[in-house]
């Protein structure tokens, strides 16, 4: 399929705008650098492969893969990355609680069943015997959504954190360590979580976690100064993303799956398996009270308090309202 056919099939209207461009001046980049995750298949990757973002924004978009959301925060702090796609809410909360001026500009994906902790099968520990985790060695990517879920699950099972040997490991490393028997439990997401499950079992399902208030969703984020100075660029970027999501939600076409899987570095079967656990809210849904009109802000306050109580961060912000900017998303909905 040719590039223009792919773009048309995605129904990315902004990508078809003749002569679409972004004014380049002081404070405005002539290229955009965007962070994303490998082995984390999402509809935007089909638009990425087709060149829809470059066409809609009128500039070259450089894509850089990261292992964790905390690394994304660091890259945005250094100015190496302008926008991060699918950053976990917990690493965002950790960064903003420490004073980094970042903003959420959309809800990228909700995925309660695609972020979890896995106990090595040799231990034969499940939710009815989770207390036996005391004294065990656990791999956790600190400051991430998996870290937050781990803390909430350990609190639910009354397993003292002081009784565990917690090792900071990216999910891919944790999956290897779990398979080798070097650790007793590992936490992560995506392809790494799938590999972890080959070595053990989860304690709680996504539905069971949601009943405990353990929501799991990622957001698209950017430095507040960048959003303020480049709101039109951000809006066009979000419009392409929203249209790719809408195209996927409508029919999950095989050609999109092929593009997404290849870009994510996954087989089509594995990508389809991960995507089956993902929810991509529409722009209107994202702008509702459940998400960016209050829900996300309240959730971030709760996440911050969990990290404070666990001693992971010294303090929480009084409010996270200023860390959400819906202007570009609202504009994207009108494009």
VEXLUMLO-47118 format. One record per residue (C-alpha): x, y, z. Coordinates in steps of 0.02 Angstrom, whole numbers, plus 50000, padded with zeros to 5 digits. Layout:
<atom><xx>X</xx><yy>Y</yy><zz>Z</zz></atom>
...
***
This chain:
<atom><xx>50000</xx><yy>50000</yy><zz>50000</zz></atom>
<atom><xx>50070</xx><yy>50170</yy><zz>49953</zz></atom>
<atom><xx>50098</xx><yy>50307</yy><zz>50081</zz></atom>
<atom><xx>49952</xx><yy>50414</yy><zz>50025</zz></atom>
<atom><xx>49836</xx><yy>50263</yy><zz>50024</zz></atom>
<atom><xx>49888</xx><yy>50219</yy><zz>50201</zz></atom>
<atom><xx>49860</xx><yy>50398</yy><zz>50259</zz></atom>
<atom><xx>49690</xx><yy>50404</yy><zz>50176</zz></atom>
<atom><xx>49639</xx><yy>50238</yy><zz>50251</zz></atom>
<atom><xx>49684</xx><yy>50303</yy><zz>50423</zz></atom>
<atom><xx>49565</xx><yy>50448</yy><zz>50390</zz></atom>
<atom><xx>49695</xx><yy>50567</yy><zz>50460</zz></atom>
<atom><xx>49619</xx><yy>50725</yy><zz>50392</zz></atom>
<atom><xx>49754</xx><yy>50838</yy><zz>50459</zz></atom>
<atom><xx>49883</xx><yy>50733</yy><zz>50369</zz></atom>
<atom><xx>49797</xx><yy>50773</yy><zz>50205</zz></atom>
<atom><xx>49793</xx><yy>50961</yy><zz>50224</zz></atom>
<atom><xx>49881</xx><yy>51034</yy><zz>50074</zz></atom>
<atom><xx>50020</xx><yy>51149</yy><zz>50123</zz></atom>
<atom><xx>49997</xx><yy>51119</yy><zz>50310</zz></atom>
<atom><xx>50143</xx><yy>51200</yy><zz>50400</zz></atom>
<atom><xx>50204</xx><yy>51265</yy><zz>50566</zz></atom>
<atom><xx>50281</xx><yy>51436</yy><zz>50584</zz></atom>
<atom><xx>50463</xx><yy>51419</yy><zz>50635</zz></atom>
<atom><xx>50527</xx><yy>51562</yy><zz>50740</zz></atom>
<atom><xx>50619</xx><yy>51592</yy><zz>50901</zz></atom>
<atom><xx>50554</xx><yy>51467</yy><zz>51029</zz></atom>
<atom><xx>50474</xx><yy>51359</yy><zz>50894</zz></atom>
<atom><xx>50567</xx><yy>51202</yy><zz>50835</zz></atom>
<atom><xx>50586</xx><yy>51163</yy><zz>50650</zz></atom>
<atom><xx>50588</xx><yy>50978</yy><zz>50696</zz></atom>
<atom><xx>50491</xx><yy>50886</yy><zz>50831</zz></atom>
<atom><xx>50565</xx><yy>50750</yy><zz>50942</zz></atom>
<atom><xx>50440</xx><yy>50628</yy><zz>51017</zz></atom>
<atom><xx>50469</xx><yy>50491</yy><zz>51145</zz></atom>
<atom><xx>50377</xx><yy>50324</yy><zz>51139</zz></atom>
<atom><xx>50395</xx><yy>50142</yy><zz>51196</zz></atom>
<atom><xx>50442</xx><yy>49989</yy><zz>51095</zz></atom>
<atom><xx>50338</xx><yy>49831</yy><zz>51125</zz></atom>
<atom><xx>50193</xx><yy>49946</yy><zz>51166</zz></atom>
<atom><xx>50080</xx><yy>49938</yy><zz>51013</zz></atom>
<atom><xx>49964</xx><yy>50086</yy><zz>50984</zz></atom>
<atom><xx>49867</xx><yy>50156</yy><zz>50835</zz></atom>
<atom><xx>49975</xx><yy>50312</yy><zz>50825</zz></atom>
<atom><xx>50116</xx><yy>50202</yy><zz>50760</zz></atom>
<atom><xx>50022</xx><yy>50171</yy><zz>50599</zz></atom>
<atom><xx>50014</xx><yy>50360</yy><zz>50573</zz></atom>
<atom><xx>50197</xx><yy>50370</yy><zz>50623</zz></atom>
<atom><xx>50246</xx><yy>50243</yy><zz>50490</zz></atom>
<atom><xx>50136</xx><yy>50323</yy><zz>50356</zz></atom>
<atom><xx>50216</xx><yy>50494</yy><zz>50382</zz></atom>
<atom><xx>50050</xx><yy>50573</yy><zz>50433</zz></atom>
<atom><xx>50127</xx><yy>50669</yy><zz>50577</zz></atom>
<atom><xx>50263</xx><yy>50748</yy><zz>50468</zz></atom>
<atom><xx>50134</xx><yy>50796</yy><zz>50338</zz></atom>
<atom><xx>50009</xx><yy>50869</yy><zz>50461</zz></atom>
<atom><xx>50139</xx><yy>50967</yy><zz>50559</zz></atom>
<atom><xx>50239</xx><yy>51023</yy><zz>50408</zz></atom>
<atom><xx>50401</xx><yy>50970</yy><zz>50492</zz></atom>
<atom><xx>50507</xx><yy>50816</yy><zz>50522</zz></atom>
<atom><xx>50457</xx><yy>50715</yy><zz>50675</zz></atom>
<atom><xx>50599</xx><yy>50618</yy><zz>50756</zz></atom>
<atom><xx>50544</xx><yy>50469</yy><zz>50861</zz></atom>
<atom><xx>50652</xx><yy>50406</yy><zz>51006</zz></atom>
<atom><xx>50615</xx><yy>50244</yy><zz>51101</zz></atom>
<atom><xx>50628</xx><yy>50238</yy><zz>51291</zz></atom>
<atom><xx>50620</xx><yy>50099</yy><zz>51422</zz></atom>
<atom><xx>50528</xx><yy>50194</yy><zz>51559</zz></atom>
<atom><xx>50422</xx><yy>50347</yy><zz>51590</zz></atom>
<atom><xx>50551</xx><yy>50413</yy><zz>51713</zz></atom>
<atom><xx>50678</xx><yy>50419</yy><zz>51570</zz></atom>
<atom><xx>50551</xx><yy>50517</yy><zz>51468</zz></atom>
<atom><xx>50538</xx><yy>50646</yy><zz>51607</zz></atom>
<atom><xx>50727</xx><yy>50665</yy><zz>51611</zz></atom>
<atom><xx>50733</xx><yy>50687</yy><zz>51422</zz></atom>
<atom><xx>50599</xx><yy>50822</yy><zz>51428</zz></atom>
<atom><xx>50692</xx><yy>50908</yy><zz>51571</zz></atom>
<atom><xx>50851</xx><yy>50914</yy><zz>51467</zz></atom>
<atom><xx>50760</xx><yy>50979</yy><zz>51314</zz></atom>
<atom><xx>50802</xx><yy>50824</yy><zz>51211</zz></atom>
<atom><xx>50617</xx><yy>50778</yy><zz>51192</zz></atom>
<atom><xx>50470</xx><yy>50892</yy><zz>51155</zz></atom>
<atom><xx>50325</xx><yy>50770</yy><zz>51178</zz></atom>
<atom><xx>50310</xx><yy>50600</yy><zz>51263</zz></atom>
<atom><xx>50176</xx><yy>50479</yy><zz>51204</zz></atom>
<atom><xx>50103</xx><yy>50355</yy><zz>51328</zz></atom>
<atom><xx>50200</xx><yy>50411</yy><zz>51481</zz></atom>
<atom><xx>50134</xx><yy>50326</yy><zz>51637</zz></atom>
<atom><xx>50041</xx><yy>50436</yy><zz>51761</zz></atom>
<atom><xx>50152</xx><yy>50385</yy><zz>51910</zz></atom>
<atom><xx>50317</xx><yy>50441</yy><zz>51831</zz></atom>
<atom><xx>50230</xx><yy>50601</yy><zz>51777</zz></atom>
<atom><xx>50172</xx><yy>50627</yy><zz>51956</zz></atom>
<atom><xx>50346</xx><yy>50593</yy><zz>52024</zz></atom>
<atom><xx>50423</xx><yy>50721</yy><zz>51906</zz></atom>
<atom><xx>50293</xx><yy>50857</yy><zz>51935</zz></atom>
<atom><xx>50296</xx><yy>50829</yy><zz>52123</zz></atom>
<atom><xx>50483</xx><yy>50863</yy><zz>52115</zz></atom>
<atom><xx>50450</xx><yy>51028</yy><zz>52027</zz></atom>
<atom><xx>50466</xx><yy>50983</yy><zz>51843</zz></atom>
<atom><xx>50344</xx><yy>51091</yy><zz>51745</zz></atom>
<atom><xx>50257</xx><yy>50962</yy><zz>51636</zz></atom>
<atom><xx>50079</xx><yy>50953</yy><zz>51573</zz></atom>
<atom><xx>49962</xx><yy>50814</yy><zz>51517</zz></atom>
<atom><xx>49889</xx><yy>50852</yy><zz>51346</zz></atom>
<atom><xx>49788</xx><yy>50693</yy><zz>51315</zz></atom>
<atom><xx>49744</xx><yy>50521</yy><zz>51382</zz></atom>
<atom><xx>49845</xx><yy>50401</yy><zz>51275</zz></atom>
<atom><xx>49778</xx><yy>50232</yy><zz>51332</zz></atom>
<atom><xx>49694</xx><yy>50140</yy><zz>51476</zz></atom>
<atom><xx>49758</xx><yy>49965</yy><zz>51513</zz></atom>
<atom><xx>49720</xx><yy>49884</yy><zz>51680</zz></atom>
<atom><xx>49760</xx><yy>49711</yy><zz>51612</zz></atom>
<atom><xx>49926</xx><yy>49759</yy><zz>51533</zz></atom>
<atom><xx>50022</xx><yy>49817</yy><zz>51685</zz></atom>
<atom><xx>50050</xx><yy>49698</yy><zz>51829</zz></atom>
<atom><xx>50166</xx><yy>49600</yy><zz>51943</zz></atom>
<atom><xx>50209</xx><yy>49417</yy><zz>51914</zz></atom>
<atom><xx>50263</xx><yy>49293</yy><zz>52048</zz></atom>
<atom><xx>50383</xx><yy>49153</yy><zz>51997</zz></atom>
<atom><xx>50286</xx><yy>48991</yy><zz>51974</zz></atom>
<atom><xx>50405</xx><yy>48892</yy><zz>52086</zz></atom>
<atom><xx>50340</xx><yy>48989</yy><zz>52237</zz></atom>
<atom><xx>50159</xx><yy>48937</yy><zz>52207</zz></atom>
<atom><xx>50098</xx><yy>49102</yy><zz>52282</zz></atom>
<atom><xx>49930</xx><yy>49174</yy><zz>52231</zz></atom>
<atom><xx>49812</xx><yy>49304</yy><zz>52301</zz></atom>
<atom><xx>49761</xx><yy>49187</yy><zz>52441</zz></atom>
<atom><xx>49941</xx><yy>49163</yy><zz>52499</zz></atom>
<atom><xx>50017</xx><yy>49332</yy><zz>52453</zz></atom>
<atom><xx>50079</xx><yy>49353</yy><zz>52632</zz></atom>
<atom><xx>50215</xx><yy>49228</yy><zz>52588</zz></atom>
<atom><xx>50299</xx><yy>49362</yy><zz>52482</zz></atom>
<atom><xx>50380</xx><yy>49431</yy><zz>52639</zz></atom>
<atom><xx>50568</xx><yy>49410</yy><zz>52626</zz></atom>
<atom><xx>50563</xx><yy>49391</yy><zz>52436</zz></atom>
<atom><xx>50662</xx><yy>49487</yy><zz>52303</zz></atom>
<atom><xx>50558</xx><yy>49594</yy><zz>52185</zz></atom>
<atom><xx>50605</xx><yy>49685</yy><zz>52025</zz></atom>
<atom><xx>50509</xx><yy>49849</yy><zz>52007</zz></atom>
<atom><xx>50537</xx><yy>49993</yy><zz>51884</zz></atom>
<atom><xx>50534</xx><yy>50130</yy><zz>52015</zz></atom>
<atom><xx>50427</xx><yy>50285</yy><zz>51987</zz></atom>
<atom><xx>50320</xx><yy>50203</yy><zz>51853</zz></atom>
<atom><xx>50139</xx><yy>50143</yy><zz>51839</zz></atom>
<atom><xx>50201</xx><yy>49968</yy><zz>51882</zz></atom>
<atom><xx>50280</xx><yy>50037</yy><zz>52041</zz></atom>
<atom><xx>50116</xx><yy>50119</yy><zz>52092</zz></atom>
<atom><xx>50019</xx><yy>49959</yy><zz>52059</zz></atom>
<atom><xx>50148</xx><yy>49859</yy><zz>52157</zz></atom>
<atom><xx>50133</xx><yy>49976</yy><zz>52307</zz></atom>
<atom><xx>49943</xx><yy>49968</yy><zz>52305</zz></atom>
<atom><xx>49942</xx><yy>49778</yy><zz>52290</zz></atom>
<atom><xx>50066</xx><yy>49755</yy><zz>52432</zz></atom>
<atom><xx>49960</xx><yy>49871</yy><zz>52540</zz></atom>
<atom><xx>49805</xx><yy>49770</yy><zz>52495</zz></atom>
<atom><xx>49891</xx><yy>49607</yy><zz>52542</zz></atom>
<atom><xx>49968</xx><yy>49682</yy><zz>52700</zz></atom>
<atom><xx>50145</xx><yy>49640</yy><zz>52643</zz></atom>
<atom><xx>50264</xx><yy>49766</yy><zz>52725</zz></atom>
<atom><xx>50382</xx><yy>49847</yy><zz>52601</zz></atom>
<atom><xx>50519</xx><yy>49832</yy><zz>52731</zz></atom>
<atom><xx>50502</xx><yy>49643</yy><zz>52719</zz></atom>
<atom><xx>50545</xx><yy>49643</yy><zz>52533</zz></atom>
<atom><xx>50709</xx><yy>49664</yy><zz>52440</zz></atom>
<atom><xx>50658</xx><yy>49786</yy><zz>52303</zz></atom>
<atom><xx>50772</xx><yy>49804</yy><zz>52152</zz></atom>
<atom><xx>50749</xx><yy>49942</yy><zz>52023</zz></atom>
<atom><xx>50739</xx><yy>49857</yy><zz>51852</zz></atom>
<atom><xx>50663</xx><yy>49905</yy><zz>51685</zz></atom>
<atom><xx>50525</xx><yy>49780</yy><zz>51637</zz></atom>
<atom><xx>50629</xx><yy>49693</yy><zz>51503</zz></atom>
<atom><xx>50769</xx><yy>49663</yy><zz>51628</zz></atom>
<atom><xx>50645</xx><yy>49604</yy><zz>51759</zz></atom>
<atom><xx>50572</xx><yy>49477</yy><zz>51638</zz></atom>
<atom><xx>50745</xx><yy>49403</yy><zz>51607</zz></atom>
<atom><xx>50787</xx><yy>49398</yy><zz>51793</zz></atom>
<atom><xx>50621</xx><yy>49314</yy><zz>51832</zz></atom>
<atom><xx>50650</xx><yy>49182</yy><zz>51698</zz></atom>
<atom><xx>50823</xx><yy>49148</yy><zz>51769</zz></atom>
<atom><xx>50756</xx><yy>49131</yy><zz>51945</zz></atom>
<atom><xx>50864</xx><yy>49277</yy><zz>52004</zz></atom>
<atom><xx>50711</xx><yy>49363</yy><zz>52078</zz></atom>
<atom><xx>50547</xx><yy>49303</yy><zz>52151</zz></atom>
<atom><xx>50428</xx><yy>49431</yy><zz>52075</zz></atom>
<atom><xx>50438</xx><yy>49558</yy><zz>51935</zz></atom>
<atom><xx>50326</xx><yy>49702</yy><zz>51886</zz></atom>
<atom><xx>50305</xx><yy>49780</yy><zz>51715</zz></atom>
<atom><xx>50198</xx><yy>49801</yy><zz>51560</zz></atom>
<atom><xx>50180</xx><yy>49761</yy><zz>51376</zz></atom>
<atom><xx>50293</xx><yy>49632</yy><zz>51295</zz></atom>
<atom><xx>50396</xx><yy>49616</yy><zz>51452</zz></atom>
<atom><xx>50241</xx><yy>49573</yy><zz>51555</zz></atom>
<atom><xx>50192</xx><yy>49442</yy><zz>51427</zz></atom>
<atom><xx>50363</xx><yy>49361</yy><zz>51446</zz></atom>
<atom><xx>50352</xx><yy>49372</yy><zz>51636</zz></atom>
<atom><xx>50190</xx><yy>49272</yy><zz>51630</zz></atom>
<atom><xx>50286</xx><yy>49130</yy><zz>51547</zz></atom>
<atom><xx>50382</xx><yy>49113</yy><zz>51711</zz></atom>
<atom><xx>50243</xx><yy>49140</yy><zz>51837</zz></atom>
<atom><xx>50071</xx><yy>49205</yy><zz>51882</zz></atom>
<atom><xx>49987</xx><yy>49370</yy><zz>51925</zz></atom>
<atom><xx>49906</xx><yy>49401</yy><zz>52094</zz></atom>
<atom><xx>49758</xx><yy>49508</yy><zz>52036</zz></atom>
<atom><xx>49670</xx><yy>49530</yy><zz>51870</zz></atom>
<atom><xx>49642</xx><yy>49700</yy><zz>51792</zz></atom>
<atom><xx>49461</xx><yy>49700</yy><zz>51850</zz></atom>
<atom><xx>49512</xx><yy>49654</yy><zz>52027</zz></atom>
<atom><xx>49640</xx><yy>49794</yy><zz>52029</zz></atom>
<atom><xx>49510</xx><yy>49921</yy><zz>51969</zz></atom>
<atom><xx>49396</xx><yy>49868</yy><zz>52112</zz></atom>
<atom><xx>49537</xx><yy>49922</yy><zz>52229</zz></atom>
<atom><xx>49554</xx><yy>50089</yy><zz>52140</zz></atom>
<atom><xx>49711</xx><yy>50040</yy><zz>52046</zz></atom>
<atom><xx>49679</xx><yy>50127</yy><zz>51881</zz></atom>
<atom><xx>49812</xx><yy>50109</yy><zz>51748</zz></atom>
<atom><xx>49821</xx><yy>50234</yy><zz>51607</zz></atom>
<atom><xx>49953</xx><yy>50330</yy><zz>51511</zz></atom>
<atom><xx>49953</xx><yy>50508</yy><zz>51451</zz></atom>
<atom><xx>50037</xx><yy>50614</yy><zz>51319</zz></atom>
<atom><xx>50145</xx><yy>50745</yy><zz>51404</zz></atom>
<atom><xx>50255</xx><yy>50893</yy><zz>51364</zz></atom>
<atom><xx>50347</xx><yy>51034</yy><zz>51453</zz></atom>
<atom><xx>50223</xx><yy>51172</yy><zz>51497</zz></atom>
<atom><xx>50329</xx><yy>51304</yy><zz>51411</zz></atom>
<atom><xx>50331</xx><yy>51204</yy><zz>51251</zz></atom>
<atom><xx>50141</xx><yy>51181</yy><zz>51255</zz></atom>
<atom><xx>50114</xx><yy>51367</yy><zz>51284</zz></atom>
<atom><xx>50231</xx><yy>51420</yy><zz>51143</zz></atom>
<atom><xx>50177</xx><yy>51285</yy><zz>51019</zz></atom>
<atom><xx>49994</xx><yy>51252</yy><zz>51055</zz></atom>
<atom><xx>49949</xx><yy>51240</yy><zz>50870</zz></atom>
<atom><xx>50086</xx><yy>51111</yy><zz>50840</zz></atom>
<atom><xx>50029</xx><yy>51010</yy><zz>50990</zz></atom>
<atom><xx>49847</xx><yy>51019</yy><zz>50931</zz></atom>
<atom><xx>49894</xx><yy>50954</yy><zz>50757</zz></atom>
<atom><xx>49996</xx><yy>50814</yy><zz>50835</zz></atom>
<atom><xx>49849</xx><yy>50763</yy><zz>50946</zz></atom>
<atom><xx>49729</xx><yy>50772</yy><zz>50798</zz></atom>
<atom><xx>49832</xx><yy>50644</yy><zz>50702</zz></atom>
<atom><xx>49837</xx><yy>50533</yy><zz>50856</zz></atom>
<atom><xx>49649</xx><yy>50548</yy><zz>50884</zz></atom>
<atom><xx>49610</xx><yy>50505</yy><zz>50703</zz></atom>
<atom><xx>49723</xx><yy>50353</yy><zz>50709</zz></atom>
<atom><xx>49636</xx><yy>50297</yy><zz>50869</zz></atom>
<atom><xx>49465</xx><yy>50323</yy><zz>50789</zz></atom>
<atom><xx>49516</xx><yy>50221</yy><zz>50636</zz></atom>
<atom><xx>49577</xx><yy>50079</yy><zz>50747</zz></atom>
<atom><xx>49425</xx><yy>50084</yy><zz>50862</zz></atom>
<atom><xx>49308</xx><yy>50079</yy><zz>50712</zz></atom>
<atom><xx>49367</xx><yy>49917</yy><zz>50633</zz></atom>
<atom><xx>49543</xx><yy>49867</yy><zz>50689</zz></atom>
<atom><xx>49600</xx><yy>49844</yy><zz>50508</zz></atom>
<atom><xx>49733</xx><yy>49714</yy><zz>50474</zz></atom>
<atom><xx>49843</xx><yy>49834</yy><zz>50378</zz></atom>
<atom><xx>49852</xx><yy>49947</yy><zz>50531</zz></atom>
<atom><xx>49895</xx><yy>49798</yy><zz>50642</zz></atom>
<atom><xx>50037</xx><yy>49752</yy><zz>50524</zz></atom>
<atom><xx>50108</xx><yy>49928</yy><zz>50530</zz></atom>
<atom><xx>50089</xx><yy>49943</yy><zz>50718</zz></atom>
<atom><xx>50167</xx><yy>49773</yy><zz>50753</zz></atom>
<atom><xx>50318</xx><yy>49805</yy><zz>50643</zz></atom>
<atom><xx>50348</xx><yy>49977</yy><zz>50718</zz></atom>
<atom><xx>50329</xx><yy>49908</yy><zz>50895</zz></atom>
<atom><xx>50454</xx><yy>49769</yy><zz>50860</zz></atom>
<atom><xx>50325</xx><yy>49633</yy><zz>50889</zz></atom>
<atom><xx>50240</xx><yy>49491</yy><zz>50796</zz></atom>
<atom><xx>50064</xx><yy>49527</yy><zz>50736</zz></atom>
<atom><xx>49996</xx><yy>49397</yy><zz>50857</zz></atom>
<atom><xx>50083</xx><yy>49475</yy><zz>51007</zz></atom>
<atom><xx>50034</xx><yy>49651</yy><zz>50955</zz></atom>
<atom><xx>49853</xx><yy>49597</yy><zz>50934</zz></atom>
<atom><xx>49857</xx><yy>49516</yy><zz>51106</zz></atom>
<atom><xx>49919</xx><yy>49676</yy><zz>51188</zz></atom>
<atom><xx>49799</xx><yy>49787</yy><zz>51091</zz></atom>
<atom><xx>49653</xx><yy>49680</yy><zz>51147</zz></atom>
<atom><xx>49685</xx><yy>49741</yy><zz>51325</zz></atom>
<atom><xx>49698</xx><yy>49925</yy><zz>51277</zz></atom>
<atom><xx>49562</xx><yy>50058</yy><zz>51273</zz></atom>
<atom><xx>49589</xx><yy>50218</yy><zz>51172</zz></atom>
<atom><xx>49464</xx><yy>50352</yy><zz>51230</zz></atom>
<atom><xx>49394</xx><yy>50475</yy><zz>51103</zz></atom>
<atom><xx>49431</xx><yy>50661</yy><zz>51117</zz></atom>
<atom><xx>49258</xx><yy>50692</yy><zz>51191</zz></atom>
<atom><xx>49285</xx><yy>50554</yy><zz>51319</zz></atom>
<atom><xx>49455</xx><yy>50623</yy><zz>51365</zz></atom>
<atom><xx>49381</xx><yy>50795</yy><zz>51395</zz></atom>
<atom><xx>49247</xx><yy>50724</yy><zz>51512</zz></atom>
<atom><xx>49245</xx><yy>50726</yy><zz>51702</zz></atom>
<atom><xx>49306</xx><yy>50546</yy><zz>51708</zz></atom>
<atom><xx>49472</xx><yy>50595</yy><zz>51630</zz></atom>
<atom><xx>49542</xx><yy>50770</yy><zz>51603</zz></atom>
<atom><xx>49399</xx><yy>50873</yy><zz>51673</zz></atom>
<atom><xx>49441</xx><yy>50825</yy><zz>51852</zz></atom>
<atom><xx>49461</xx><yy>50637</yy><zz>51860</zz></atom>
<atom><xx>49645</xx><yy>50630</yy><zz>51811</zz></atom>
<atom><xx>49689</xx><yy>50774</yy><zz>51926</zz></atom>
<atom><xx>49609</xx><yy>50688</yy><zz>52076</zz></atom>
<atom><xx>49690</xx><yy>50523</yy><zz>52030</zz></atom>
<atom><xx>49862</xx><yy>50605</yy><zz>52021</zz></atom>
<atom><xx>49838</xx><yy>50675</yy><zz>52195</zz></atom>
<atom><xx>49800</xx><yy>50500</yy><zz>52257</zz></atom>
<atom><xx>49950</xx><yy>50426</yy><zz>52167</zz></atom>
<atom><xx>50063</xx><yy>50558</yy><zz>52242</zz></atom>
<atom><xx>50000</xx><yy>50520</yy><zz>52417</zz></atom>
<atom><xx>50035</xx><yy>50334</yy><zz>52393</zz></atom>
<atom><xx>50214</xx><yy>50376</yy><zz>52346</zz></atom>
<atom><xx>50231</xx><yy>50495</yy><zz>52493</zz></atom>
<atom><xx>50166</xx><yy>50364</yy><zz>52614</zz></atom>
<atom><xx>50287</xx><yy>50236</yy><zz>52543</zz></atom>
<atom><xx>50433</xx><yy>50357</yy><zz>52561</zz></atom>
<atom><xx>50463</xx><yy>50361</yy><zz>52374</zz></atom>
<atom><xx>50444</xx><yy>50551</yy><zz>52359</zz></atom>
<atom><xx>50459</xx><yy>50681</yy><zz>52498</zz></atom>
<atom><xx>50297</xx><yy>50774</yy><zz>52464</zz></atom>
<atom><xx>50148</xx><yy>50795</yy><zz>52348</zz></atom>
<atom><xx>50085</xx><yy>50952</yy><zz>52263</zz></atom>
<atom><xx>49932</xx><yy>51036</yy><zz>52339</zz></atom>
<atom><xx>49847</xx><yy>51013</yy><zz>52171</zz></atom>
<atom><xx>49889</xx><yy>50944</yy><zz>51999</zz></atom>
<atom><xx>49763</xx><yy>51052</yy><zz>51906</zz></atom>
<atom><xx>49902</xx><yy>51157</yy><zz>51828</zz></atom>
<atom><xx>49981</xx><yy>50999</yy><zz>51760</zz></atom>
<atom><xx>49837</xx><yy>50969</yy><zz>51639</zz></atom>
<atom><xx>49813</xx><yy>51077</yy><zz>51483</zz></atom>
<atom><xx>49664</xx><yy>51032</yy><zz>51375</zz></atom>
<atom><xx>49669</xx><yy>51179</yy><zz>51255</zz></atom>
<atom><xx>49765</xx><yy>51088</yy><zz>51116</zz></atom>
<atom><xx>49657</xx><yy>50932</yy><zz>51134</zz></atom>
<atom><xx>49497</xx><yy>51034</yy><zz>51121</zz></atom>
<atom><xx>49568</xx><yy>51118</yy><zz>50966</zz></atom>
<atom><xx>49617</xx><yy>50948</yy><zz>50895</zz></atom>
<atom><xx>49437</xx><yy>50891</yy><zz>50913</zz></atom>
<atom><xx>49382</xx><yy>51032</yy><zz>50798</zz></atom>
<atom><xx>49509</xx><yy>50993</yy><zz>50661</zz></atom>
***
